[in-house]
Each structure stands twice: as structure tokens, then as C-alpha cells.
Amino acid sequence: MKYEIEQALRVKSLAIDVMEELMKEDRKYSVQELKQLSELFSRCICDLVNVYSNISEDHEMTLKGTVIKAKIGYNLMKAEVVEKE
């Protein structure tokens, strides 16, 4: 269970980083960017629910995929900021 908690906390950390970026007033986001972020983090939520409700059979693999989705979402935001600068 320790691995699962560590991975869930990693997803939480990335989600908080994304929220902080979204709250910055000097940046505007396109509808497409927001749709992509919403989809990725919605999938993360579904994955976490599947793990904690024991619907997922391979918790480790599901959590790895969840962290990857969260990282992609975070990197998507950071890439857009770099491109704009």
C-alpha cells in the first residue's frame, strides 16, 4: 500500500502544480489546452478510483500510467508557457 500512497501523492503534487499555473493571471489558455488538461486529469481521477476501489487488477501498472498522465498534463502546460516566451 505504501507504493500506492506515494504514487497518489505524486499525482496530487502534479495536480497542485497545474492549479498554480492555471491561477497565474499573466497567462491565457486556449479551449483546446484546457480540454486536454481536463481529459488527462479526469482520467487520473478514474484511475485512482479504480485502484482504491479494487476495480483495477494491476495496481502498480495503473498507478504508473496515472502518474504518466499527470506528468503529461503538467508538461503540456509548461511547454505552452515556454513556447509563448
C-alpha positions, 0 to 999 in steps of 0.5 A, a space after each residue: 500500500 505504501 507504493 500506492 500512497 506515494 504514487 497518489 501523492 505524486 499525482 496530487 503534487 502534479 495536480 497542485 502544480 497545474 492549479 498554480 499555473 492555471 491561477 497565474 493571471 499573466 497567462 491565457 489558455 486556449 479551449 483546446 489546452 484546457 480540454 486536454 488538461 481536463 481529459 488527462 486529469 479526469 482520467 487520473 481521477 478514474 484511475 485512482 478510483 479504480 485502484 482504491 476501489 479494487 476495480 483495477 487488477 494491476 495496481 502498480 501498472 495503473 498507478 504508473 500510467 496515472 502518474 504518466 498522465 499527470 506528468 503529461 498534463 503538467 508538461 503540456 502546460 509548461 511547454 505552452 508557457 515556454 513556447 509563448 516566451 
